[in-house]
Amino acid sequence: MIIKIDNLFTKILLFSGILSMASCLKDDAVDNKEIGVTGTEGQAWVSIPKASKTKTINVFGIESVDRIQKLSLFEVAYDYVNATDADITVTLAVDNSLVTNADPNAVILPTSVYTIPSLTLKIPAGKRLSESFVLNVNTFTLDPTEVYGIGLKLVSVSPASARIASTLNSIVLEFTVKNRWDGEYEVTGTMVDAGSAALTGYFPMTYWLITSGALTADGYDPVIWEDYFVPIRSGTSVSGYGSFAPVFYFDNNNNIIDVKNIYGQPAGNGRYAQLDPTGVNKYDPVTKTIKVKFFMFQPSVVPLPDPRVRFDWTMVYKKPRP
């Protein structure tokens, strides 16, 4: 049903009511000073916009590579009625107690893997944001199964007419390390099940490779089962192999040198994986394509030495996974 308002007086009353309701709306988080900036009323101040008392941790996924990566991570903001009329310089300091307090499970980022070009940032005259804080890091020796963190805080500002806000003055940066094969792929190819001709491949399918080590990536189905499985078809229905998902083992030259079942070799149901040496079994960094053949063995269904299932996959990289 659509109600049409034709009476001008009714329109005025309705609009007044909307304004009245809007004036009653409150942001409890702001009122309680859990977010936003405090201690700055009536003065110029500097803060870190990406920092917040209710969300102190900023997480970044970075690739595991044996080279320096330049990461631009955050800026410092100047807030006042007008933009600054002269350059403002702010200085930060590393404070890893911030990491421990925010996430006791995080590993402090080792000083051996990073450098900070400058702990001083400039907000140019006429601007409200500084240049980016930069961290140069080599992730190759970091453990992809860990979460690493570094804490930073504002310690001084010049000229003294600007002050550091009493909130939004520190930030925790956490890093998860992704190897070069991590991401979302579209998989096409073939699948033959010697134990049941009714079971066929589910193609094309969206499939994730999730970093589980510097040279390993776990297969994950994000669409059908949302778990570590391989979706398949059973006739016209969608199905999957229980307790089976491939873990791909690479070498530093992008060759796949092994495939194992994430649930065990074998899993409780007897299923285990093995690389088919007749495949290309390689990642092409130019086309971002993986071509791999592998087997699923289940001796209780198909006696050894034959595998139960033969997979022949072409995996084309689409985008980073969430």
MIMARDREN-218974 format. One record per residue: x, y, z of N, C-alpha, C in turn. Coordinates in steps of 0.1 Angstrom, whole numbers, padded with zeros to 4 digits, always signed. Layout:
# residues N
XYZXYZXYZ/...
This chain:
# residues 322
+0008-0012+0000+0000+0000+0000+0009+0012+0000/+0005+0022-0008+0013+0035-0009+0004+0046-0003/+0009+0053+0007+0001+0065+0012+0006+0077+0006/-0003+0085+0000+0001+0098-0006-0003+0109+0004/+0007+0118+0007+0004+0129+0016+0002+0142+0008/-0010+0147+0008-0013+0159+0000-0014+0171+0008/-0017+0169+0021-0020+0181+0029-0007+0187+0034/-0005+0200+0031+0008+0207+0034+0010+0207+0049/+0000+0209+0057+0002+0209+0072+0006+0196+0077/+0001+0185+0071+0005+0171+0074+0020+0169+0071/+0024+0174+0060+0038+0173+0056+0047+0180+0066/+0043+0192+0070+0051+0199+0079+0053+0192+0093/+0041+0187+0097+0041+0179+0110+0050+0167+0109/+0049+0160+0098+0057+0148+0096+0072+0151+0095/+0076+0162+0088+0090+0166+0087+0095+0170+0101/+0087+0177+0109+0091+0181+0122+0093+0169+0131/+0085+0159+0129+0086+0147+0137+0099+0139+0134/+0103+0139+0121+0115+0133+0117+0127+0140+0123/+0127+0153+0123+0138+0161+0129+0139+0159+0144/+0127+0158+0150+0127+0155+0165+0133+0142+0168/+0130+0132+0160+0135+0118+0163+0150+0118+0160/+0155+0125+0150+0169+0125+0147+0177+0132+0158/+0171+0142+0164+0178+0149+0175+0180+0140+0187/+0172+0130+0188+0172+0121+0199+0182+0110+0198/+0187+0108+0185+0196+0097+0183+0209+0099+0190/+0215+0089+0195+0228+0090+0203+0237+0079+0198/+0250+0082+0198+0260+0072+0196+0267+0069+0209/+0263+0058+0216+0268+0055+0229+0283+0054+0229/+0289+0048+0218+0303+0046+0218+0310+0060+0218/+0305+0070+0211+0311+0083+0212+0309+0089+0225/+0297+0088+0231+0294+0094+0244+0302+0088+0255/+0305+0075+0254+0313+0069+0264+0328+0070+0261/+0331+0077+0250+0345+0080+0246+0353+0067+0244/+0346+0057+0238+0352+0045+0234+0358+0046+0220/+0352+0055+0212+0357+0058+0199+0357+0073+0197/+0364+0078+0187+0365+0092+0185+0377+0098+0193/+0378+0111+0193+0390+0117+0199+0385+0125+0211/+0392+0124+0222+0389+0132+0234+0401+0140+0239/+0398+0149+0248+0409+0157+0253+0414+0167+0244/+0406+0171+0234+0411+0180+0224+0402+0192+0221/+0392+0194+0229+0381+0204+0227+0388+0218+0226/+0385+0225+0215+0389+0239+0214+0404+0241+0210/+0410+0231+0206+0424+0232+0202+0428+0224+0190/+0439+0226+0184+0444+0218+0173+0450+0205+0179/+0448+0194+0172+0453+0182+0177+0457+0173+0165/+0465+0162+0168+0469+0152+0159+0465+0139+0164/+0462+0130+0155+0457+0116+0159+0460+0106+0148/+0458+0094+0151+0459+0083+0141+0445+0078+0137/+0439+0082+0126+0425+0078+0123+0423+0063+0123/+0432+0055+0120+0430+0041+0119+0430+0034+0133/+0434+0042+0143+0434+0037+0157+0420+0039+0163/+0417+0031+0173+0404+0032+0180+0405+0023+0193/+0398+0028+0203+0398+0021+0216+0390+0008+0214/+0380+0008+0205+0372-0004+0204+0377-0013+0193/+0387-0009+0185+0393-0018+0175+0407-0014+0173/+0415-0018+0183+0429-0014+0183+0438-0021+0173/+0433-0032+0167+0442-0040+0158+0438-0038+0144/+0448-0034+0136+0447-0034+0121+0455-0045+0115/+0448-0054+0108+0454-0067+0103+0457-0065+0088/+0469-0069+0084+0473-0069+0070+0477-0083+0066/+0473-0088+0054+0478-0100+0048+0489-0097+0038/+0501-0102+0041+0512-0099+0032+0518-0112+0027/+0524-0111+0015+0530-0122+0008+0543-0127+0014/+0545-0140+0015+0558-0145+0019+0568-0146+0007/+0577-0136+0007+0587-0135-0004+0600-0132+0001/+0611-0136-0006+0624-0133-0001+0629-0120-0007/+0623-0109-0004+0627-0096-0008+0620-0086+0001/+0625-0073+0001+0619-0063+0009+0606-0058+0003/+0595-0058+0011+0582-0052+0007+0580-0039+0014/+0577-0029+0007+0574-0016+0013+0559-0014+0016/+0556-0013+0028+0542-0013+0032+0539+0001+0037/+0529+0008+0031+0524+0020+0035+0511+0017+0044/+0512+0021+0057+0503+0014+0066+0492+0024+0072/+0496+0036+0075+0486+0046+0081+0491+0060+0080/+0483+0070+0083+0486+0084+0083+0483+0090+0096/+0488+0101+0099+0485+0109+0111+0477+0121+0106/+0466+0124+0113+0457+0135+0109+0458+0147+0118/+0456+0159+0112+0455+0172+0119+0440+0176+0118/+0435+0180+0130+0421+0184+0131+0420+0198+0138/+0414+0207+0131+0411+0220+0137+0401+0227+0127/+0397+0239+0130+0387+0246+0122+0393+0247+0108/+0406+0251+0107+0412+0253+0094+0424+0243+0093/+0427+0240+0080+0439+0232+0078+0452+0239+0083/+0462+0232+0086+0474+0238+0092+0480+0248+0082/+0485+0260+0088+0491+0270+0079+0506+0269+0079/+0512+0258+0086+0526+0256+0085+0528+0241+0087/+0539+0236+0083+0542+0222+0084+0542+0217+0099/+0536+0206+0101+0535+0200+0114+0543+0187+0114/+0552+0185+0124+0560+0173+0124+0556+0164+0136/+0553+0152+0134+0549+0143+0145+0559+0131+0146/+0562+0127+0158+0572+0116+0160+0565+0105+0167/+0568+0093+0162+0562+0080+0167+0573+0072+0174/+0569+0063+0182+0579+0053+0188+0573+0039+0188/+0581+0029+0187+0576+0015+0188+0573+0012+0202/+0562+0006+0205+0558+0002+0218+0550-0011+0217/+0558-0022+0218+0552-0035+0216+0543-0040+0228/+0543-0033+0239+0534-0036+0250+0519-0034+0245/+0518-0026+0235+0504-0024+0229+0500-0037+0222/+0509-0044+0216+0505-0057+0209+0501-0067+0220/+0510-0068+0230+0507-0078+0241+0494-0076+0247/+0491-0063+0250+0478-0060+0256+0466-0062+0247/+0467-0060+0234+0456-0061+0225+0454-0076+0221/+0465-0083+0219+0464-0097+0214+0476-0105+0220/+0474-0111+0232+0484-0119+0238+0490-0130+0230/+0482-0135+0220+0486-0146+0212+0495-0142+0200/+0496-0129+0198+0504-0125+0187+0519-0126+0190/+0527-0128+0180+0542-0128+0181+0547-0114+0177/+0556-0109+0186+0561-0096+0183+0570-0097+0170/+0568-0088+0160+0575-0088+0148+0590-0087+0151/+0598-0097+0146+0612-0096+0149+0619-0084+0143/+0628-0078+0150+0635-0066+0145+0644-0069+0133/+0647-0082+0132+0656-0087+0121+0650-0087+0108/+0636-0086+0107+0629-0087+0094+0624-0074+0089/+0625-0063+0097+0620-0051+0092+0629-0039+0095/+0627-0028+0088+0633-0015+0091+0622-0005+0089/+0624+0006+0097+0615+0018+0096+0623+0029+0090/+0620+0034+0078+0627+0045+0072+0627+0057+0081/+0616+0060+0087+0615+0072+0095+0604+0071+0105/+0606+0075+0118+0596+0075+0128+0590+0089+0129/+0594+0098+0120+0589+0111+0119+0580+0113+0106/+0568+0119+0108+0559+0121+0097+0556+0136+0096/+0554+0141+0084+0551+0155+0082+0537+0157+0077/+0530+0166+0083+0517+0171+0077+0520+0184+0070/+0519+0185+0057+0523+0197+0050+0513+0208+0053/+0518+0220+0052+0510+0232+0054+0498+0232+0044/+0486+0235+0048+0475+0235+0040+0468+0221+0039/+0474+0211+0045+0469+0197+0045+0464+0193+0058/+0457+0181+0058+0452+0176+0070+0457+0162+0073/+0464+0156+0063+0469+0142+0065+0484+0142+0062/+0491+0134+0070+0506+0133+0068+0508+0123+0057/+0521+0122+0053+0526+0112+0044+0523+0098+0052/+0524+0087+0045+0521+0074+0051+0533+0070+0059/+0530+0063+0070+0540+0056+0078+0544+0043+0070/+0557+0041+0068+0562+0031+0060+0570+0021+0068/+0567+0008+0066+0575-0003+0072+0581-0011+0060/+0594-0013+0060+0600-0022+0050+0602-0036+0057/+0597-0046+0051+0597-0059+0058+0600-0071+0048/+0608-0080+0052+0611-0092+0045+0605-0104+0052/+0594-0110+0046+0586-0119+0053+0591-0134+0051/+0601-0136+0044+0604-0150+0040+0607-0159+0051/+0613-0154+0062+0617-0162+0073+0606-0163+0084/+0595-0156+0081+0584-0156+0091+0575-0169+0089/+0570-0174+0100+0562-0186+0100+0547-0182+0096/+0542-0187+0085+0529-0184+0080+0518-0188+0090/+0521-0197+0099+0510-0201+0108+0509-0192+0120/+0518-0182+0121+0517-0173+0133+0511-0159+0128/+0507-0151+0138+0503-0138+0136+0513-0129+0143/+0519-0119+0135+0529-0110+0140+0524-0096+0142/+0529-0089+0152+0524-0076+0155+0535-0066+0159/+0532-0053+0157+0541-0043+0161+0532-0031+0165/+0536-0025+0176+0528-0014+0182+0535+0000+0180/+0528+0010+0177+0534+0024+0176+0525+0034+0183/+0531+0044+0188+0524+0055+0195+0530+0068+0191/+0521+0078+0192+0526+0092+0190+0533+0097+0203/+0545+0103+0201+0552+0107+0213+0555+0122+0214/+0555+0129+0202+0557+0143+0202+0551+0149+0189/+0549+0163+0190+0544+0170+0179+0550+0184+0179/+0553+0189+0167+0559+0203+0166+0552+0210+0155/+0548+0222+0157+0549+0231+0169+0540+0226+0180/+0543+0232+0192+0536+0228+0204+0521+0233+0204/+0518+0241+0195+0504+0246+0194+0494+0235+0191/+0499+0224+0185+0491+0212+0182+0495+0202+0193/+0485+0195+0197+0487+0185+0208+0483+0171+0203/+0488+0161+0210+0484+0147+0207+0471+0144+0214/+0462+0138+0207+0449+0135+0213+0451+0124+0224/+0442+0125+0234+0443+0115+0244+0438+0101+0240/+0430+0100+0229+0427+0088+0223+0431+0088+0209/+0431+0077+0202+0436+0076+0188+0450+0080+0187/+0458+0077+0197+0472+0081+0197+0482+0069+0196/+0476+0057+0194+0485+0046+0193+0478+0036+0184/+0486+0027+0178+0480+0017+0169+0488+0004+0169/+0480-0007+0168+0486-0020+0167+0485-0025+0153/+0496-0029+0146+0496-0035+0133+0499-0050+0134/+0490-0058+0129+0493-0072+0128+0494-0077+0114/+0502-0087+0112+0505-0092+0099+0503-0108+0098/+0495-0112+0089+0494-0126+0086+0502-0128+0073/+0510-0138+0072+0519-0140+0061+0512-0150+0051/+0511-0146+0039+0505-0155+0028+0516-0159+0018/+0517-0171+0015+0527-0175+0005+0522-0171-0009/+0530-0173-0019+0527-0168-0033+0515-0175-0039/+0511-0187-0034+0501-0194-0040+0487-0192-0034/+0487-0185-0023+0475-0183-0015+0465-0174-0024/+0452-0178-0023+0442-0170-0030+0430-0178-0035/+0422-0171-0042+0409-0177-0047+0412-0181-0062/+0408-0193-0065+0410-0198-0079+0397-0203-0085/+0396-0203-0098+0386-0211-0105+0392-0223-0110/+0385-0235-0107+0391-0248-0110+0382-0254-0121/+0389-0259-0131+0383-0267-0142+0391-0280-0144/+0386-0289-0151+0393-0301-0154+0385-0314-0154/+0390-0325-0149+0383-0337-0149+0385-0345-0136/+0376-0354-0133+0376-0362-0122+0370-0375-0125/+0377-0386-0122+0372-0400-0125+0372-0408-0112/+0361-0413-0108+0360-0421-0096+0358-0436-0100/+0368-0444-0098+0368-0458-0102+0358-0466-0093/+0354-0461-0082+0345-0468-0073+0331-0465-0076/+0328-0454-0083+0314-0451-0086+0313-0441-0098/+0308-0446-0109+0307-0438-0121+0297-0427-0119/+0288-0427-0109+0278-0417-0107+0285-0404-0101/+0297-0406-0095+0303-0394-0089+0313-0388-0099/+0310-0375-0102+0318-0368-0112+0323-0354-0106/+0331-0348-0114+0337-0335-0109+0327-0324-0109/+0329-0314-0100+0320-0302-0099+0328-0291-0105/+0326-0288-0118+0334-0278-0125+0324-0269-0133/+0328-0256-0134+0339-0250-0127+0335-0247-0113/+0345-0246-0104+0343-0244-0090+0352-0233-0085/+0348-0226-0075+0356-0217-0068+0363-0224-0057/+0376-0222-0056+0384-0230-0046+0395-0221-0040/+0397-0222-0027+0408-0214-0021+0420-0222-0018/+0431-0216-0019+0444-0222-0014+0447-0213-0002/+0449-0219+0010+0451-0212+0022+0465-0215+0027/+0473-0205+0029+0487-0207+0034+0487-0215+0047/+0495-0226+0047+0497-0234+0059+0512-0236+0063/+0520-0230+0055+0535-0230+0057+0541-0222+0046/+0554-0220+0047+0561-0212+0036+0560-0218+0023/+0559-0232+0022+0558-0239+0009+0546-0248+0008/+0536-0246+0016+0524-0254+0015+0511-0246+0015/+0501-0251+0008+0488-0245+0008+0477-0255+0009/+0467-0253+0017+0456-0262+0019+0444-0258+0010/+0438-0269+0004+0426-0267-0004+0414-0265+0005/+0406-0255+0001+0394-0252+0009+0382-0248+0000/+0371-0254+0003+0358-0251-0005+0351-0240+0002/+0350-0228-0003+0344-0217+0003+0329-0215-0001/+0324-0223-0010+0311-0221-0015+0301-0232-0011/+0304-0244-0014+0294-0255-0012+0294-0260+0003/+0305-0264+0008+0306-0269+0021+0312-0259+0031/+0319-0249+0026+0326-0240+0035+0335-0247+0045/+0343-0256+0039+0351-0264+0048+0363-0270+0039/+0371-0277+0046+0382-0284+0038+0377-0297+0032/+0371-0295+0020+0365-0306+0012+0367-0303-0002/+0364-0314-0010+0364-0312-0025+0349-0314-0029/+0342-0304-0034+0328-0306-0039+0328-0315-0051/+0318-0323-0052+0317-0332-0064+0302-0333-0067/+0299-0340-0078+0285-0342-0082+0282-0357-0080/+0270-0360-0075+0265-0373-0074+0252-0373-0082/+0253-0377-0095+0242-0376-0104+0240-0361-0107/+0227-0356-0103+0224-0342-0105+0225-0335-0092/+0229-0342-0081+0230-0335-0068+0245-0331-0065/+0247-0322-0056+0260-0318-0051+0264-0327-0039/+0276-0331-0039+0281-0340-0028+0295-0336-0025/+0302-0345-0018+0316-0342-0015+0323-0354-0009/+0336-0355-0009+0343-0366-0003+0346-0362+0012/+0340-0369+0021+0343-0366+0035+0357-0369+0039/+0362-0362+0048+0376-0363+0053+0386-0364+0042/+0385-0355+0033+0394-0354+0022+0395-0340+0016/+0407-0335+0017+0410-0322+0010+0425-0322+0007/+0430-0317-0004+0444-0317-0008+0452-0307-0001/+0464-0310+0003+0474-0301+0008+0485-0301-0003/+0488-0290-0009+0498-0290-0020+0511-0285-0014/+0522-0293-0018+0535-0290-0013+0543-0285-0026/+0549-0273-0024+0557-0266-0035+0571-0266-0032/+0580-0264-0042+0594-0261-0040+0595-0246-0043/+0607-0241-0042+0610-0227-0044+0609-0223-0059/+0608-0233-0068+0607-0230-0082+0592-0232-0087/+0583-0232-0078+0568-0233-0081+0564-0247-0086/+0572-0257-0084+0568-0271-0087+0560-0276-0076/+0550-0284-0079+0543-0291-0069+0550-0305-0067/+0555-0307-0055+0563-0319-0053+0556-0330-0045/+0545-0327-0040+0537-0337-0032+0523-0332-0030/+0514-0341-0027+0500-0338-0023+0496-0348-0012/+0491-0342-0001+0487-0351+0010+0472-0347+0014/+0466-0356+0021+0452-0353+0026+0453-0346+0039/+0447-0335+0040+0447-0326+0053+0442-0334+0065/+0434-0344+0063+0428-0352+0074+0437-0363+0078/+0448-0365+0071+0458-0376+0075+0461-0385+0063/+0472-0392+0064+0477-0401+0054+0478-0415+0059/+0467-0423+0061+0453-0420+0057+0445-0413+0067/+0433-0408+0063+0423-0403+0073+0416-0416+0079/+0407-0413+0088+0400-0424+0095+0392-0433+0086/+0388-0427+0074+0381-0435+0065+0390-0442+0054/+0403-0441+0057+0412-0448+0047+0416-0440+0035/+0411-0427+0034+0414-0419+0022+0428-0412+0024/+0436-0412+0014+0448-0404+0014+0451-0400+0000/+0460-0390-0001+0463-0383-0014+0477-0386-0018/+0479-0385-0031+0492-0387-0037+0493-0379-0050/+0505-0373-0053+0507-0366-0065+0508-0376-0077/+0502-0373-0088+0503-0380-0100+0514-0375-0108/+0525-0382-0110+0537-0377-0116+0536-0374-0131/+0525-0378-0137+0523-0376-0151+0517-0361-0154/+0514-0354-0143+0509-0341-0145+0519-0330-0147/+0515-0318-0152+0525-0307-0152+0529-0303-0139/+0520-0303-0129+0523-0301-0115+0532-0289-0112/+0527-0278-0116+0535-0265-0115+0526-0253-0115/+0530-0243-0108+0524-0230-0108+0532-0221-0118/+0524-0214-0127+0530-0205-0136+0528-0191-0131/+0538-0184-0126+0536-0171-0120+0532-0160-0131/+0534-0162-0143+0530-0153-0154+0515-0153-0156/+0510-0165-0157+0495-0166-0159+0488-0168-0146/+0495-0170-0135+0489-0173-0122+0480-0185-0123/+0485-0196-0130+0478-0208-0132+0485-0220-0126/+0478-0229-0119+0483-0241-0114+0477-0253-0123/+0486-0261-0128+0481-0274-0134+0487-0285-0125/+0477-0294-0121+0481-0304-0112+0472-0316-0113/+0479-0328-0113+0472-0341-0112+0475-0348-0099/+0464-0353-0093+0467-0360-0080+0456-0371-0079/+0459-0380-0069+0450-0392-0067+0444-0391-0053/+0432-0397-0052+0427-0401-0039+0427-0416-0038/+0434-0422-0028+0433-0436-0026+0423-0440-0015/+0416-0451-0017+0407-0456-0006+0407-0471-0009/+0417-0479-0003+0418-0493-0006+0406-0501-0003/+0397-0497+0006+0385-0505+0010+0375-0504-0001/+0376-0495-0010+0367-0493-0022+0373-0498-0035/+0385-0493-0037+0393-0498-0049+0407-0503-0044/+0409-0516-0045+0421-0522-0040+0434-0516-0046/+0444-0515-0038+0457-0511-0043+0463-0521-0053/+0471-0516-0063+0478-0503-0063+0470-0492-0070/+0458-0494-0074+0451-0484-0081+0444-0474-0072/+0444-0461-0076+0437-0451-0068+0422-0452-0071/+0415-0447-0061+0400-0446-0063+0397-0435-0073/+0403-0423-0070+0399-0411-0078+0411-0405-0084/+0410-0401-0097+0420-0393-0104+0415-0379-0107/+0423-0369-0102+0419-0355-0104+0429-0349-0114/+0424-0341-0123+0432-0334-0132+0427-0320-0132/+0434-0311-0125+0429-0297-0122+0437-0287-0129/+0430-0277-0135+0436-0264-0139+0430-0253-0130/+0439-0247-0123+0434-0237-0113+0439-0223-0117/+0430-0214-0120+0433-0201-0125+0431-0191-0113/+0441-0184-0110+0440-0174-0099+0430-0163-0103/+0421-0159-0093+0411-0149-0096+0414-0136-0087/+0416-0138-0074+0418-0127-0066+0423-0132-0052/+0427-0122-0043+0430-0127-0030+0418-0132-0023/+0419-0142-0014+0408-0146-0006+0406-0137+0006/+0394-0137+0012+0392-0128+0023+0401-0132+0035/
